[in-house]
Amino acid sequence: MSQSRARPGHAVSRTVLCRDWIEGQIIRAYVRLVFAPDQDCGSRTITIMRSGNLEVRLTELPQDFDLPTFPPFWVEIHSHATGEVLNFCGCYEFDEDELGAAVELVLTALMRQPRLH
């Protein structure tokens, strides 16, 4: 990850670094998902990160050949305070657009966190 030369308190530099860090966390979770145990329904879930009452999860669903257009990977924002999934996005292969959408989902949740729990 590149280091920003802007002042440490500068909002833009924090956002850029945060985006890079979140992207790295998602990619690492995607790789670690291979080693996650299968759950009852055949899916696998791994925690990407936690912040306050929020947990960001990556879930891989078993492929259903009857629903080939259903994304196999889901990034979810889960609230421990409410026990609910607050937001989510589906991904097929984490290409540049999908990874960008997942990073934006997480970044938005983190920035709104005080209002979400």
Secondary structure, DSSP 8 states (H G I E B T S, - for coil): -----S-TT-HHHHHHHHHHHHHHHHHHHHHHGGGS---TTS-EEEEEEEETTEEEEEEE----TT-TTS-SEEEEEEETTTTEEEEEEEESS--HHHHHHHHHHHHHHHHHHHHH-
